[in-house]
Amino acid sequence: FDPKLRTLFTVEGLIYYLPESAVQQLFGAILKVAAPGSRVAFDFLHKDVLEGNVPLPPAYKVTAQSVANKNEPFISGIHNSREAVQAFVDGISCQAASGAEGTAAVSGGSEGFEVSEYLGPKEMLVQQLPHLKWNDTVPPILSFYSFAALKVI
């Protein structure tokens, strides 16, 4: 790893198992070492679903119970919109840049993150499985995860 070179960091299948403070520390640590132009790709659980603030989508209860039975329950999420993801990483950028608890000051000159791509479940389906059609009753993919890619600026 050379912190002077652009790097792709993948954080898939992880952040929903971590407390939000650990997610912030992880992204802050990436920001600390990532060269401008680097990318971070990650998936996330919809916070409204996790908190029970919306009707639970098909398959959520079974999936949540399955991971909980393995002592790996879902514990964090991000609201499901591009703007919410940007707000989430804006907070991390500020924490990392100011040297807040749990993160170190940014040394590589990176200012923060910007969302370069956001895909909700329907957009993921169109992009990755174009031969399938969306169905709200029985979605062809899990409808409570989204994907985002960030650019280090």
N, C-alpha and C positions, 0 to 999 in steps of 0.2 A: 504494500500500500504506500502510495506517495501522495501526501496531502496537497502537493502542488498541482496534481493532475486531476482533471474532472473524473468523477467516479459515480457509478450507479450503486446506490444502497437499496436493497430490497428488504422490506419489513412486512412480509406477508404471513398471515396466519398467526400473528403474535399479539398485537396491541390490545385486543379485547380480553386477553387473559391477564393483563397488567393493570395495577392501579393507575389512575390518571397521572399521579405525580411521577411514576416510573416512566410512563409514556412521554411526559414532558422532558424528563431527564434524558431519555434515549434520543429524542429529536434534538435536544440541546447539545448532546455530545456529538451527534452527527454534524450539526451546524458548526461546532467548534473546529472539527478537523476537515470539513469538506471545502474543496476549492470552489470558487464561483463557477457556475455552469454545471456543477454536479447535479444529480437527480436522486430523488428518494421516491420509491414506489411502495405503496402500502394499501392494504385493504382494511376496512373497519366495519364494526357493527354499528347499526343505527341506534343512537342514544335514546330516541323516543321509544323504540321497541324495548331496549334494555330496561328502561325505567317504567315500562307499562303505560306510557302516556297515550298510546294509540292502540287500536285493536291489533292483537298479535297476528302476524302474518302466518299463513300455512307453514307448517314444519318447524316453526320457532320453538314451540314447547318441547317437541321431541329432541331437537338439536341441543337446546339449553340443558335439558335433563341428561342427555347423553354425556356432554362434557362435564357436567356437575358430578355425575356418577364416577367419573375418572379423577375427581378432586381437582378439576381444572375449570371452574365455573367462569362464565362471562362476567367481567367486572367493570369494563369501561367501554365507552363508545363516543362517537362524534355525531352531532346532528347531521342529517342527510341532505346537505346542499353544498355546492361549491363555496358559497359565501361562509358557511359555518366551518368548513375545513380551513379556509383562509383565516378566519378569526382565530381558530384554534392554533394554527402555526404562527400567527402574528404574536400571540401571547408568548409562545415558546421563544420566538426570535428575540423579543424584548427581554425575557428572562436570561437567555444565554448571553446576549450582548451586554447586559448590565452585571453579569456575574452573580445572579441570584443563587440562593441556596440550592445545592444539588447540581449546579452547572458551573462551568468556568467561563471566564470572559472569552469572547471570540478573539482568536489570535491570528486567523488567516485572512482577515479583512472581509469576510462574508457578512452581509448585512442582515440576512434573514432568508425566508422562503417565500416563493410565490407559487400558487397552484397553477400548474401548466396543463393538467388534465384532470377531469373529474368524470367518473362514470357511475351513475346509479344503476340499479339492477336492470332496468329496461335498456339502457344504453349499452351495458355490457353484453346483453343478449344480442342486440343488433350488430355490435362490432365483432363479437367472438363466435356467435352461433346464429348467423343470419338465416339459416334454414328453419329455425324454430320461430314460433309466434308466441307473443306474451299472452298469458291467461291469468287474470287476477284471482280466480278461484283456485287454480292449481298451477302456480308459476313453474316454468320449466327449469328455473334456477332458484337458489335461495334468495328471497326478496328482502332480506334484512341486512345485507352486506353491500358496501359500495367500494369503489377503488379510486385512489387519487395518486397523482404524480406531482411532485414538487420540484421546483428548480431553485437551487441555491443562488442567491443574488448578493 
